Amino acid sequence: MKKKSRTASSETPAQRHIAVVGAGIAGIACARTLAQAGHQVTVFEKNHGAGGRMATLDTEYGGFDHGTQYFTVRDTR
């Protein structure tokens, strides 16, 4: 039995209209890849702008990042 290849082939698939939910880094990357493959893509995002956890919320007190901050401390002992 021959396995289907996941790489690009010479066959052109039918163009589809695809919905991507979420305009974070993964959603935008997915939408771009699909658009480059010739599909029509609509991205849906619940917030006012794209970015997901990489977005910054601007308030009267300054800007705040949505994403979780990670800090590492290296102990040389």
N, C-alpha and C positions, 0 to 999 in steps of 0.2 A: 504494500500500500504506500503510495507516494504522499509525503507530508506537504502541506501547504507552506509556501515560503512567506515569511513575514517581511521580507525586503521588497523594495520596489520592483515591479516587473514591467515588461513591455506592454502588458494588457492595460487598457485604460478603463478603470471602473466607472460606473455610472455616477454622475454628479449627484450629490445628495445635499439636502438642507439639514444641517446639524445644529442642535442647541447645546451650548456649553454653559453649565451652571457654575457661576463663580468666576470673578475676574482677578483672582490672585495669580501668583506667578505660575502655578500649574495650569490654571484655566486659560490664561493668555498664551502660554506656550502651546497648549493643545490646540487652541483656536488658530494660531499661526500655522502650525503644521498642517492642519486640515485645509486651511485656505490655500496654502502652497500646493496641496495635492489637488486643488481644483474644486473643492466643495464650497458651498455657500454656508457661512457660519454666522450664527447669532449668539452673542454672549449676554447672559443675564447676571446682573449683580444687584444685591439688595441694598448696598450702600451707595452713597452719592458719587463715588469714584472707584477706579480700579486700584488694585494693590493688595487687597486682602490683609494678611498679617504684616505686610511690608508697608502699609499705608501709615500716614501720620494724621492725627486729628488735631486741627488747629483750634485753640480756644482763646479766650481773653487772657488766660494765664500762661500761654505759650503752647508749643507743640508737644504732643504725646504720641509715641509709637504704639501701635496696636499689638505688635508681636511680643512674645515672651523674650525677655532679655536673658542671656546666658553668660555667666561669668565663670572663669576658671582661675584658680589660684594654684600656682606651682610652688610646692614646698621643697626647698633645696636641702633640707635636713636629711 
